[in-house]
Amino acid sequence: MRLVMNEPVERMDRPYARRWWALLVLCLSLLIIVMANTALTVAAPDMTEDLGLTSADLQWVIDGYTVPYAALMLLLGAIGDKYSRRGALVLGLVVFAGGSVFGYLADSATTVIAARAVMGAGAAMIMPATLSLLAATFPRAERAKAITLWTATAGLAIAAGPLVAGALLENHGWSSTFLINVPVALLGLVGALVLVPPSRAEDRGRIDYGGGLLSVVWIAALVYMIIEGPHFGWGVNAVTAAVVAGAGLLAFVLWELRHPRPLLDVRRFTNRGFAGSNLAVALFFLAVFGAFYYLTQHLQFVLGYDALDTGVRMLPLAGAVFAGAALTGLLTPRVGMKWTVTAGMVGGTAALALLTQVGSGSSYGDFVAPLVVLGLSIGLALSPCTDAIMGAFPESELGVGGAVNDTSLELGGSLGIAILGSLLATSYSGHLSDATAGSKLPADALSTAQDSVGAGYAVARGLGDKSRHLTEQAAHTGDPQQAERLRAQAGQLGDGARQMTDAVGSAFSDAVAHTSLIGAVVLGVGTVVVALLLPGRAKPADEPAEEDREREPAGAGARQGRS
C-alpha cells in the first residue's frame, strides 16, 4: 500500500476503494473548525477573567474567526478547484494548526483576536475543500449518503465543542482549548495525504480574481456590519461597513454577470431549488447558532453548571442530529427534499417555541425536549439542502459549490449570534431594570449588571463579599455602636446580593423566552418562504438530469456506471 495517495480521483475508472475512510478524514477536518467556535463559548468566562477582556474584546475574540472565514471561502474554493482540492485541505490544516499554537501562546486580547483570524483563514481553505473532495470522490449514487454523514458531523461538532472544552477546563486553562486543535489537525493532515486522493478541475480555466476580490470585500464588510452594528451601535464603523457591503455586492453581481467565466454564476439564484436551499441553510443556522449562544449561557450562569457539565447537557442535541440524519436518509429518496427540509424547519421553529416557556423556575429538564427537537431538525433539513446546492454545480466548480453552501451557513450563524444576541442583551437589560425598580441597589452596580448575565452575577457576588467583610469587621470591633452600624450595612448589602441574584436569573430567563419567540417567528416565516421556493420531488440521486450527464467528465461517468 502506498504511503501517500497520489492517483488523482479524476483518472480512476472505478469508485475509489477507500472513499469511506477518506470521508472520515474530511469529517474530522470539518469537526475541528466547527468546534473551534462552539468550544470558545465555554472557555470565554475564564479567558475574560484571565486577560481582563471587555465585552467588545470578547465579541471580537469570538468573531475575529468569522470575518476571514466567511469572506475568503469563495475565492479559496475556486483556487482549490483549479490547482488542488487536497492541497487546499492540507494547507488549511497547517494554517489552522499554526493559528491554534499562536492562540495557545497569546497573552492579550489583540494576540488572541489575531490568532483567531489566522484560524479563520485556515478554516476558509478547509471547509469548501471537504465538500468538494467529498463530491469528487463519491459517485452520485452514494453522494447523498456521504453528505448526510458530513452534515451530521457538523451537528455533532456544535454539541461536542462545549463538552471537549469543559473537560479540558477541569484541569487546564482556557489556552488548552486552542492547543487541542493541533494534534487533531496533524492527524487530519496525515490522513489527507494517505487516504484522500488528489483532485482538481480539468477544465477550470483562468480564475476570476476580480470577482474573487469583490466577494472578499462585500462579504467581509457584511459580516463586520452584522457584528458591529447590533453589539456596538450603528456608528461610523457599522454604517461605513454597510455602505461598502452594499456597493461591493452590487459591483460583484454586475461583474459576474458580464464575466465570461465568473467565479460564481449569480444566475443560479434564479433557480428556485438552489435559492431555497441556500435560504434554508442560512435561516436554520441563524436559529441554531443564536439559540446555542444563549442556551450555553443559561446553563452556565443561571443553572450554575460548570463547563464540563454544560457540555454533557448539550449531548442530547448531538444524538438527535444523528437520528435526524438517519431519518432524512430514509425519507428524502421517498418523499423528496421539499418535505424533509420543510419538516426540519418546522421542527426548528417548534424547538424555539418550546424555549418561550423558559422561566425563573426552569430546570435542565425543561431544555431537553427543545434540544432533542432542534437536533432532529438539523439532521432532517441540512443534508438535503447541501446535496441540492452541490448538485447545482458542475464537477469543475465543486469547490465554489462547497463555498456557497458554507458561506450561507456562516452568514446565517453570524446573523443569529448578532441579531438574537443583541435582542437577548436588550431584553435582559430591560427586564433587569424592571426587576430591580425601587430597590436600594447602587446605580453604578445596576448599570454594570445590565451589561451581561455574567456581569450581573459578578455584581451580586461583589455585594455578597462586601457583606461578609463588614460582618467580620463588626465581629472584631470593640465599639458596640460601630458594630451595630456595620451589621446593618452588611445586612443591607446581603439583601441586595440576594435580590440581585434573583433578579439576574429571572431577567435572563425572561430574555431567553422573549428572544426565542422572535427567533421562532423569523424561522417560521422563513419556513413558509422556503416551502414555496423548493420544487416538488426531484429525480432520484442515481438518475441525474441530462444536463448533469453532459457536464460530468468521462472519469466521473465511468465511476458512476460501475458503482
Secondary structure, 3 states (H helix, E strand, C coil): CCCCCCCCHHHCCCCCCCHHHHHHHHHHHHHHHHHHHHHHHHHHHHHHHHHCCCHHHHHHHHHCCHHHHHHHHHHHHHHHHHCCHHHHHHHHHHHHHHHHHHHHHCCCHHHHHHHHHHHHHHHHHHHHHHHHHHHHHCCHHHHHHHHHHHHHHHHHHHHHHHHHHHHHHCCCCCCHHHHCHHHHHHHHHHHHHHHCCCCCCCCCCCCCHHHHHHHHHHHHHHHHHHHHHHHHCCCHHHHHHHHHHHHHHHHHHHHHHHCCCCCCCHHHHHCHHHHHHHHHHHHHHHHHHHHHHHHHHHHHHHCCCCHHHHHHHCHHHHHHHHHHHHHHHHHHHHHCHHHHHHHHHHHHHHHHHHHCCCCCCCCCHHHHHHHHHHHHHHHHHHHHHHHHHHHCCCHHHHHHHHHHHHHHHHHHHHHHHHHHHHHHHHHHHHHHHHHCCCCCCCHHHHHHHCCCHHHHHHHHHHHHHHHHHHHHHHHHCCCHHHHHHHHHHHHHHHHHHHHHHHHHHHHHHHHHHHHHHHHHHHHHHHHHHHHHHCCCCCCCCCCCCHHHHHHCCHHHHHHHHCC
